[in-house]
Amino acid sequence: MRLFIGLAPPPAVREAIARERDRLYGRLGGKPTSTANLHMTLAFLGDATAQTLQRLRHLLTDIDMPRFSITLDRTGDFKHGAIVWLGCTATPPGLDALAEMLRARLTVSDIAFDRQAFTPHVTLLRKGQPVAEHLAMPVCWPVDALVLYASESTPRGVRYRPLFRQTLK
């Protein structure tokens, strides 16, 4: 089971992100992320056992963080268009605090995760052209929960299935 912990946008925010994805897809091409898979990854864990899954649920249950909002107001790309994303000019303190606390708890719990620097973004396209576009309209995302996801390969492509949700205060 391949796992990651992330943020799931509420339906209205998901649709606003999907509209921006579609606008950029029309200009840049590539392979769009399915609307159902739009999210922001906080920690990628990779392959995990059932025992690790249980430990993760306990770890997430103990998180006591306040809700916050993210303003997605910029586009960018990694590796010259290989990943086209939507992100924020200024990372909100609540997002930084949540990511740092989550990663610290994973470390203390000896749960392996990708230690690459946290760069808050939502992947919109893969294999697109480099982005030189401005965002049509900023997207305000009220964050109210963390989600533990399983990444599953299906005949129709990858699907991110929520396994556990921890509400923020």
TIFI-520824 format. One line per 3 residues: number of its first residue (from 1); their letters; for each residue z, y, x of C-alpha. Coordinates in Angstrom, 2 decimals, decimal comma. Layout:
NUM	a	Z:Y:X; ...
***
This chain:
1	mrl	0,00:0,00:0,00; -1,08:3,36:1,49; 1,36:6,10:0,49
4	fig	1,72:9,85:0,71; 4,04:12,48:-0,73; 2,48:15,55:-2,27
7	lap	2,37:18,15:-4,98; 0,43:17,60:-8,19; -0,94:20,68:-9,88
10	ppa	-0,23:21,06:-13,61; -3,31:20,61:-15,85; -4,30:24,31:-16,11
13	vre	-4,00:24,77:-12,33; -5,92:21,52:-11,72; -8,76:22,85:-13,88
16	aia	-8,79:26,22:-12,07; -8,97:24,40:-8,71; -11,75:22,18:-10,08
19	rer	-13,75:25,25:-11,10; -13,48:26,63:-7,56; -14,45:23,21:-6,19
22	drl	-17,52:23,14:-8,42; -18,53:26,67:-7,42; -18,28:25,81:-3,73
25	ygr	-20,03:22,47:-4,21; -23,02:24,33:-5,66; -23,24:26,42:-2,47
28	lgg	-22,07:24,00:0,22; -22,96:20,51:-1,03; -20,96:17,56:0,19
31	kpt	-18,85:15,13:-1,79; -16,44:16,76:-4,27; -12,87:15,52:-4,64
34	sta	-12,42:14,11:-8,14; -10,44:16,35:-10,45; -7,81:13,62:-10,94
37	nlh	-7,24:13,44:-7,15; -6,65:17,17:-6,53; -3,25:17,60:-4,84
40	mtl	-1,49:19,06:-1,79; -0,20:16,52:0,75; 3,22:17,20:2,27
43	afl	3,52:13,96:4,27; 1,06:11,12:4,79; 2,90:7,82:5,26
46	gda	0,09:5,28:5,51; 0,66:1,59:4,91; 4,11:0,79:3,56
49	taq	6,06:-2,22:2,38; 7,89:-2,66:-0,93; 11,14:-2,08:0,98
52	tlq	9,85:1,25:2,32; 8,76:2,21:-1,18; 12,32:1,65:-2,44
55	rlr	13,75:3,71:0,44; 11,30:6,51:-0,34; 12,37:6,62:-3,97
58	hll	16,00:7,04:-2,89; 15,06:9,68:-0,33; 13,11:11,69:-2,93
61	tdi	15,83:11,36:-5,57; 18,26:13,12:-3,22; 16,03:16,18:-2,77
64	dmp	17,62:19,25:-4,32; 15,21:22,16:-3,91; 14,40:25,07:-6,22
67	rfs	11,03:25,48:-7,88; 8,58:27,96:-6,37; 4,98:29,13:-6,75
70	itl	1,97:28,90:-4,47; -0,89:31,38:-4,62; -4,10:29,66:-3,55
73	drt	-6,15:32,62:-2,37; -8,40:31,49:0,47; -10,98:28,88:1,35
76	gdf	-11,57:27,27:4,69; -12,79:24,15:6,40; -11,74:21,67:9,03
79	khg	-14,26:20,34:11,56; -17,11:22,66:10,53; -17,33:21,64:6,89
82	aiv	-16,22:18,03:7,09; -13,30:19,06:4,85; -13,63:22,19:2,68
85	wlg	-10,29:23,33:1,28; -8,41:25,83:-0,82; -5,21:27,22:0,67
88	cta	-2,90:30,21:0,85; -3,02:33,24:3,09; 0,78:33,35:3,21
91	tpp	2,70:30,10:2,88; 5,58:30,65:0,44; 9,04:30,11:1,98
94	gld	9,82:27,47:-0,67; 6,80:25,39:0,38; 7,65:25,59:4,08
97	ala	11,29:24,70:3,35; 10,31:21,73:1,19; 7,84:20,36:3,75
100	eml	10,32:20,79:6,63; 13,19:19,21:4,71; 11,04:16,29:3,54
103	rar	9,76:15,60:7,06; 13,28:15,85:8,51; 14,58:13,33:5,97
106	ltv	11,70:10,96:6,70; 12,53:11,19:10,42; 16,27:10,58:9,90
109	sdi	15,46:7,66:7,57; 13,14:6,20:10,23; 10,18:6,22:7,84
112	afd	6,93:6,67:9,76; 4,58:9,49:8,75; 1,70:11,45:10,25
115	rqa	3,38:14,17:12,32; 0,33:16,42:12,40; 1,32:20,04:11,75
118	ftp	1,64:20,86:8,05; -1,30:22,98:6,91; -0,98:23,64:3,17
121	hvt	-4,33:22,99:1,50; -6,08:21,21:-1,35; -9,18:19,28:-0,26
124	llr	-12,16:20,29:-2,41; -15,17:18,78:-0,62; -15,89:16,29:2,12
127	kgq	-18,98:16,57:4,30; -19,88:20,03:2,99; -21,31:22,91:4,97
130	pva	-18,91:25,23:6,81; -17,38:27,65:4,34; -17,98:31,38:4,59
133	ehl	-17,13:32,01:0,96; -14,44:34,17:-0,55; -12,36:32,76:-3,35
136	amp	-13,69:33,74:-6,77; -10,17:34,28:-8,16; -6,72:33,38:-6,78
139	vcw	-4,96:30,44:-8,42; -1,21:30,64:-9,09; 0,44:27,22:-8,95
142	pvd	4,02:26,86:-10,23; 5,47:23,91:-8,30; 8,08:21,92:-10,17
145	alv	8,02:18,41:-8,65; 7,27:16,18:-5,68; 5,12:13,10:-6,23
148	lya	4,95:9,83:-4,29; 1,37:8,57:-4,47; -0,42:5,33:-3,65
151	ses	-3,97:5,66:-2,39; -6,05:2,87:-3,90; -9,66:1,91:-3,18
154	tpr	-11,59:1,06:-6,34; -15,27:0,30:-6,98; -15,61:3,91:-8,21
157	gvr	-13,96:5,40:-5,10; -10,45:6,25:-3,96; -7,83:6,89:-6,62
160	yrp	-4,44:8,51:-6,05; -1,90:6,86:-8,35; 1,48:8,54:-8,89
163	lfr	4,33:6,08:-8,30; 7,37:8,34:-8,52; 8,02:11,96:-9,47
166	qtl	11,06:14,01:-8,44; 11,60:17,24:-10,38; 12,65:20,34:-8,46
169	k	15,52:22,45:-9,84
***
